Amino acid sequence: MVDNRISLRLDDNEIGEIEAFLRNHSEFASRSHLAREAIRAFIEEGKGWNGSSAQDDASARPKTYKVTLAPVEAAILEGMVEAGYYIDIGDAIRRIVGKSVVEDHLDKTIGSMHEERRRLVQMDRDK
């Protein structure tokens, strides 16, 4: 197999993100190794140019988003990862967002149930 090269232009922030990722993920030997694996994973997910999926149940698959954090937010999360609260930054963000979304949804559901109960009680009183 012949190794081919491609050229990729990245800004300083993107290079910094890659370097930070590599410091915490020794399974990748280099930027090139990370890029090859990232491209392979992207292709295997079946995503095309328009972001559509070739898999039948794409709506059930996790979605990937890029999140930009303020330096203080990143520092706090990195400290929590180092302290063992989370596996990595992605885990921290997933759990924090998940907790917020679930709690908000539960609060609304419970509030709706209480409102329905109040309405039924009032209807019963009005009879």
Secondary structure, 3 states (H helix, E strand, C coil): CCCCCCCCCCCHHHHHHHHHHHHHCCCCCCHHHHHHHHHHHHHHCCECCCCCECCCCHHHCCCCCCCCCCHHHHHHHHHHHHCCCCCCHHHHHHHHHHHHHHHHHHHHHHHHHHHHHHHHHHHHHHC
